[in-house]
Amino acid sequence: MTDQRAFFDLLDIMENEKLVEAKRFFALMRSTFSIANLLYADVDVLAKGFAFHRLHHTFSAGAVRTYLDEGFRRIDPILRLTMGGIRPVDWATARKLHPESEPLFSAAARLGLGTDGITLPLPTPTRRLAFLAIHADIPAEEWPAYRRNHLRDFQLLANLFHASVLENDNRMQLAEQGAKTLTHRETEVLGWTAAGKSYWEIGTILGISERTVRFFMTNARRKLNVVSNTQAVAQAVRRDLIPTF
């Protein structure tokens, strides 16, 4: 059985730290529970495959190469069931439901990998898939009891880890947006441009040179990701960034 103190220590880390990197999360999970390998994936589901946002795992390079070279994704029942629902997917159950996947599990056995594990789907937007796969390092006969004892803990910790990753993405996006915030001078220049004033007229109004006006307009276009002054004014008006005169 897992030391409950170790579990609660891990829970405190996941709840109180803004971001726990995948490598550290995996190490903490493996030291807290009897886990051989973990895999965390966050992908866009496309007609011809996946576009990965993130992929972190502890499987050997040989195991990954075998999975890819043999085309096992086409017959992977765990992946199929994970994509099709929100319930945890027990690997043994998936194996029984899809006997055509036996080559995958046979290859895992040849590589010395156990075939007991659980894959936990994680909340994502439409046409996106995220999950945490947990490969246990225990005798097969102990797996049912182990799964029953720890599934709730696994789901909670997986959700906290996934949430911290997504929240960090949001913080980075907000920081990038903040870095692109228009300065007071840039909004003034855009505002007077919207009022139909020329660079020379804006310079006279603001008491700066025409060259400086051009500098501020160039910065504003870059921050608004446009190529012309007309587009810059339209974007600024749309986003309520400039005063009206």
KABELTA-V505823 format. One record per helix or strand of 2 or more residues. SS is the DSSP state (H for helix, E for strand). FROM is the first residue (numbers start at 0). LEN is the number of residues. If there is no record, write none. Layout:
SS_FROM_LEN / SS_FROM_LEN
This chain:
H_3_13 / H_21_11 / E_34_12 / E_48_9 / H_60_9 / H_71_4 / H_76_7 / E_88_2 / H_90_7 / H_98_12 / E_116_6 / E_127_9 / H_139_40 / H_183_11 / H_198_8 / H_209_15 / H_228_10
